[in-house]
Structures are given as structure tokens and as C-alpha cells.
Amino acid sequence: MTNRSFGILVAGALIEGGLLGLLGAGDLRQNVYLYFFCFAVSFFSYLFAVRIRSSASLHTILLFGVLFRLTVLPIEPSLSDDIHRYVWDGAVQKAGIDPYRFPPDAIPADVAVRIEGDRTRVNHAHLPTIYPPASQLFFRIAAYPRASLWSVKVWIIVFDLLGAWFIVGLLRTYGLDQRAVLLYLWNPLLLTEGGMEGHVDVVGATVLVLCLLYGQVSGPGRAAFALALSTLVKIVPAAAFPLLWRWSTSGEDADLQRRLRAMLHPRGWVVPAVFCATCVVFYLPHILSGAGVLGSLDTYLVEWEFNGLVFGAVQNVAGDGTIAKMILFGFFALFAFGLALSGVPAPSGFLALIVAYLLLSPTFYPWYALWIVPFLPFFPQAWAIALTGSAAISHHVLIEYGMEGVWRESTWVAWLVWAGPALVGLVEWRRNTKRKGRLW
């Protein structure tokens, strides 16, 4: 065994050690500093593994990936309570109730006792669900045989491993080293916010990878269907619709006029037709039931703000949060359409859209960065990897919340989340330009 082969085993063992520390930590809201320590151990070990991944075998990478997920599976989620809403939504659907129609608090007590979920643990129980129909379908599937935290987490891990399978297939399609899947399978943010906390973003990100795989090997119709499913898990992937439409109709070397002409040609309407039809089919049963299918999405868009670095700066200038949100939405929409028409390849374009959303969004929870992780095997830039580590710092708000029940944000946290990746990106850029014999 070479030193580098031994090093990959040590890195895997240290990541596992960090996860075992979380397994024995109990309620992490009461042990946030311990969470930070264990996460740091796992994350820096992950960075070391990324550097020497060429010395690992694919079997070793896969075996450790499964071991990590088995370790976090028994840990009860405590950094976030989103999973309790998932369980409740699945349980009420199982009982024949549309989760868009009634907030948990509005369901009569004599009906609530027949529902398997515990509504006392559901966050914002005065609001109906915010999650789109594909998420609701996932929650309903996860409610069998019984709605529980563990059934949801098992299904999250199933989709997580499916994502790894799709990534390996896409790496093979592009002729890349399949061992790059280590950047996905061993990522500590994915292990903690996915397998441990059970966030549904894992499902949406997995289907987004399937969209790219379909776009590469199976044609635009299936890719559009997969993008619609991803959008129906979390709404953000809808921003990639113009990019997928252009990608399906013209190559990167076509000029702007040819791209637009190809998109508007009758043969170019496959993507919008399939995308829109899929969304209608999923939303239609809820519309026919008389439910407000947007749920509490409008409340989220108007009222939710957390850890938004650029949003905070724009709000200070504009003097009003609503105006700041409209400005940033306009910038994001222009960026999405400009990116689509620029001819950039879809995989890098998808990643650029996700990062732009995270940067401009008024709300940035750590698990939002899960959407970056599937792209790391294809774009292993140091800044992107760093962002999946620094995003965890956002849990700092739980220190005071866990002790005193006060949710108070610290501005420096948002700066730290982005300053680290920005600094790493700057160093990486200078190194690359020096290799080319120039600095600027």
C-alpha cells in the first residue's frame, strides 16, 4: 500500500470520526460548538481526500460513502425542524387531506389524532405547506409504511445514492475519472444536511443531475421532464429552463441570432411543451381540490430573510426590503436569460445559476448549498468546495437560540460564509493566471 493509498483511508476514517462525534452529541441545538468541531474535522479531512482522490479505488470511495450514510442515519435531526413538516405533509396526504388546503393548526383535534405526524413539532404550523407537488409526492411515498422521521431519512439517502449513480454515469459520458464522485459522496455538508437532517433539497438536486444526464444521452424531452420534477421539488431550478431550452436546440458555437431562431423553430418547442405540461399535471389535482397550490410560498417570498449578504447591502441602500427583493430578482432574471443566450454549456450554466441564486437570495440556509455539491465532481473549483464548508457557519444563530430561545442573526456570519470562498477563489485565480505567464 502506497502512502497516498494509506492517506485516503486515514481521511475516510477521520470523516467517519467526525460523524461519530455527531452521533453521540445528542441535541445539536444545545451543542452547536461540538457540531462545528465535528464538522470541521470531517470537512478538512474531506479536503485532504479531494487532493489525493486519484490514489483511491472507486470501490473504496463507494464503500466509505455508504458507511458515512449509515452512520448519520440514526442521528435525530435537531439543527433544523423542516423534516417534521415533511412527515406531517406525508401523513395528512395519507389521511386523504390536501396539505395545501389546511395549515396544521387548522385541522380539528378529532381529525389530527388520526394523523400519524406530530403537529406540535411542525414549524410555522399556522401556515399551509410551502413545498411544491413533487415534494408532496415524495413525502407521501415516504409516509409508507408509517410516516416518521426515519422513513423520510431513509428515502432521502436512497435519492442521495441515486444521485451518486447518476453522477458516475455522467462522468463516464463526459470521459472523466469516475473517482471524482468522491467530491460528492464524501462531502460533509451533504452528509449532515442530507443524511442527518433529511432536507428534501437532496431529492431536487438528484433529479437535476438526471436532467443533465438525459440532456446528454436521451434527448431534450426527458431532460425537460427531469428539470420540471426538480422545479416541483424546490422552485429554484425553474431559472435553468431558458438555458435547457437553448442547450437542446443549438450548440455553444452558434451565434445569438441562430440560437434564437433554433429556439423558436417548431422543433425547438419540445422543452417548453414538456416542462409546462409536467408542471400542469402535478399541480392540477391540487387545483381541482380547491386548494391554494402556492401554499405559504408568498409568505416566504415577502417575509423570510436570513443570512442574505447582498440582500442586506441592497436593503440598506434602498431603505426597503421589498424594493431590495424586486431589484435582486430583476438582476437574477436578467442573469438567467443572459446566461441562456450566451452559449455557455448547460452543466457550468446550471452551477452559475445556483451560485448566483445563493448570493442574491434574501434567505440562505446552510442546506441551500446542497445544490452545489452534485456539480463538484465536474467543477472541482476550490471556491465552490469552500462554500459547502463555510455554509455550515450559518448555524451559528442556533447558539443563542438553543440557550435562550432568541433568534438573532449576526451580520459577520454572512460575511464569513462568503469571504472564505471568495478569498480561496482569488488565490486560485492568481495561481492559474501565473501558470499562464500573466497576472492580469
Secondary structure, DSSP 8 states (H G I E B T S, - for coil): --HHHHHHHHHHHHHHHHHHHHHTS--GGG-HHHHHHHHHHHHHHHHHHHHTGGGS-HHHHHHHHHHHHHHHTTS---S--HHHHHHHHHHHHHTT--TTT--GGGS-HHHHTTSSS-GGG-TTTTS-----HHHHHHHHHHTSS---HHHHHHHHHHHHHHHHHHHHHHHHHTT--GGGGHHHHT-HHIIIIIIIT--THHHHHHHHHHHHHHHHHT-HHHHHHHHHHHHTTSSGGGGGHHHHHHHHH--TTS-HHHHHHHHHSGGGGHHHHHHHHHHHHHHHHHHHTT--TTTTHHHHHHH--BB-HHHHHHHHHHS-HHHHHHHHHHHHHHHHHHHHHHT--HHHHHHHHHHHHHHH-SB--GGGGGGTGGGTTT---HHHHHHHHHGGGGGGHHHHHHHHS-----HHHHHHHHHHHHHHHHHHHHHHHHHTT---
